[in-house]
Amino acid sequence: MLDRYERFSMYIAGAYRYVQKLEREEMEKYGLKGAYAQYLIAMRRYPDGVTATQLCEICDKDKAAVSRAVTEMEAKGVLFREGSNPYRAMLKLTEEGRKASDFVCQRAELAVRDAGKGLSDENREIFYSSLATIASNLQLICKDGIPGK
């Protein structure tokens, strides 16, 4: 019998690996890396633009990762910067970027719908609430250390 840690880490790692695979496959259609799907989906919610610093916070990514993604997506014509300061400039999707973000959102909705087959609405809410609690608790543990050291 697997212990709680093994089950927890195995399921989380497996789900994350499958999400990454799906993102990679879908983003290939736009010549972009799979990890950029999260940025496109986040930026879609901010039609007036978002700064790189805000994108870091929204997507929970570090500045270096966001900077690399923004540079590549800008080069591919998916987004543009309004302003000269790299972290204060507003990042906005181009028409091509909006098409890509619409596509990614539609595909993500289908994937999440199919991944949740067999879950009642009540179980789905319990799952998301539980996952949010676990993520929050892990964040605190990372900040404060594992209790009992």
C-alpha positions as CSV (number, residue, x, y, z in Angstrom):
1,M,0.0,0.0,0.0
2,L,1.4,3.4,-1.0
3,D,1.7,5.9,1.9
4,R,0.0,9.3,1.7
5,Y,3.1,11.1,0.5
6,E,3.7,8.7,-2.3
7,R,0.1,8.8,-3.5
8,F,0.0,12.6,-3.2
9,S,3.3,13.3,-5.0
10,M,2.6,10.7,-7.6
11,Y,-0.8,12.0,-8.5
12,I,0.2,15.6,-8.5
13,A,3.4,15.0,-10.6
14,G,1.4,12.8,-13.0
15,A,-1.4,15.4,-13.5
16,Y,1.2,18.2,-14.0
17,R,3.1,16.1,-16.5
18,Y,-0.1,15.5,-18.5
19,V,-1.1,19.2,-18.4
20,Q,2.4,20.1,-19.7
21,K,2.1,17.5,-22.5
22,L,-1.3,18.9,-23.5
23,E,0.0,22.5,-23.4
24,R,3.0,21.6,-25.5
25,E,0.9,19.9,-28.1
26,E,-1.6,22.7,-28.4
27,M,1.0,25.5,-28.4
28,E,3.1,23.8,-31.1
29,K,0.3,25.0,-33.5
30,Y,1.5,28.5,-32.9
31,G,5.2,27.8,-32.7
32,L,5.3,28.5,-29.0
33,K,6.4,26.6,-25.9
34,G,3.7,24.9,-23.9
35,A,4.4,26.9,-20.8
36,Y,3.2,30.0,-22.6
37,A,-0.4,28.8,-22.6
38,Q,-0.8,30.0,-19.1
39,Y,0.4,33.5,-20.1
40,L,-1.9,33.7,-23.0
41,I,-4.9,32.6,-20.9
42,A,-4.0,35.1,-18.2
43,M,-3.5,38.0,-20.7
44,R,-6.8,37.2,-22.3
45,R,-8.5,38.4,-19.1
46,Y,-6.8,41.8,-19.3
47,P,-7.6,43.3,-22.7
48,D,-6.2,46.7,-21.6
49,G,-2.9,45.0,-20.9
50,V,-0.9,43.7,-18.0
51,T,2.7,44.4,-16.9
52,A,5.4,41.8,-16.8
53,T,5.4,42.1,-13.0
54,Q,1.7,41.6,-12.8
55,L,2.1,38.5,-15.2
56,C,4.6,37.1,-12.7
57,E,2.1,37.4,-9.9
58,I,-0.9,36.2,-11.9
59,C,0.9,33.1,-13.2
60,D,3.1,32.5,-10.1
61,K,6.3,32.6,-12.3
62,D,9.6,34.3,-11.7
63,K,10.8,37.4,-13.6
64,A,13.3,35.5,-15.7
65,A,10.7,33.0,-17.0
66,V,8.2,35.8,-17.8
67,S,10.9,37.9,-19.5
68,R,12.0,35.0,-21.7
69,A,8.4,34.2,-22.6
70,V,7.5,37.8,-23.3
71,T,10.6,38.2,-25.5
72,E,9.8,35.1,-27.5
73,M,6.0,35.9,-27.8
74,E,6.8,39.4,-28.9
75,A,9.2,38.1,-31.6
76,K,6.5,35.7,-32.8
77,G,4.0,38.6,-33.1
78,V,1.7,37.3,-30.3
79,L,2.0,40.3,-28.0
80,F,3.4,43.8,-28.0
81,R,4.7,46.2,-25.4
82,E,3.3,49.7,-24.8
83,G,6.1,51.7,-23.2
84,S,9.8,51.3,-22.9
85,N,10.4,50.1,-19.4
86,P,10.5,46.2,-19.6
87,Y,8.6,45.7,-16.3
88,R,6.3,48.7,-16.4
89,A,5.3,48.5,-20.1
90,M,1.8,47.3,-20.7
91,L,1.8,43.9,-22.5
92,K,-1.1,43.4,-24.9
93,L,-2.1,40.6,-27.2
94,T,-2.0,41.2,-30.9
95,E,-4.8,40.0,-33.2
96,E,-2.7,36.8,-33.6
97,G,-2.3,36.6,-29.9
98,R,-6.0,36.9,-29.3
99,K,-6.7,34.1,-31.7
100,A,-4.1,32.0,-30.0
101,S,-5.5,32.7,-26.5
102,D,-9.0,32.0,-27.7
103,F,-7.8,28.7,-29.2
104,V,-5.9,27.7,-26.0
105,C,-8.9,28.6,-23.8
106,Q,-11.3,26.5,-25.9
107,R,-8.9,23.6,-25.9
108,A,-8.2,23.9,-22.1
109,E,-12.0,24.0,-21.4
110,L,-12.4,20.7,-23.4
111,A,-9.4,19.1,-21.6
112,V,-10.7,20.1,-18.1
113,R,-14.2,19.0,-19.0
114,D,-13.0,15.6,-20.1
115,A,-10.5,15.2,-17.3
116,G,-13.3,15.8,-14.8
117,K,-15.7,13.1,-16.3
118,G,-17.3,11.1,-13.6
119,L,-17.1,13.9,-11.0
120,S,-20.3,15.5,-9.7
121,D,-20.4,19.3,-9.4
122,E,-20.3,18.8,-5.6
123,N,-17.2,16.6,-5.8
124,R,-15.5,19.0,-8.3
125,E,-16.1,21.9,-5.9
126,I,-14.7,19.8,-3.0
127,F,-11.7,18.9,-5.1
128,Y,-10.8,22.5,-6.1
129,S,-11.4,23.7,-2.5
130,S,-9.2,20.9,-1.2
131,L,-6.5,21.5,-3.8
132,A,-6.5,25.3,-3.0
133,T,-6.1,24.5,0.7
134,I,-3.2,22.1,0.1
135,A,-1.4,24.6,-2.2
136,S,-1.8,27.3,0.4
137,N,-0.5,25.0,3.2
138,L,2.4,24.0,1.1
139,Q,3.2,27.6,0.4
140,L,3.3,28.3,4.1
141,I,5.5,25.2,4.8
142,C,7.9,26.4,2.1
143,K,8.0,29.8,3.7
144,D,8.3,28.7,7.3
145,G,9.8,25.3,6.9
146,I,8.5,21.9,7.9
147,P,7.2,22.0,11.4
148,G,9.2,20.1,14.0
149,K,12.7,20.8,12.8
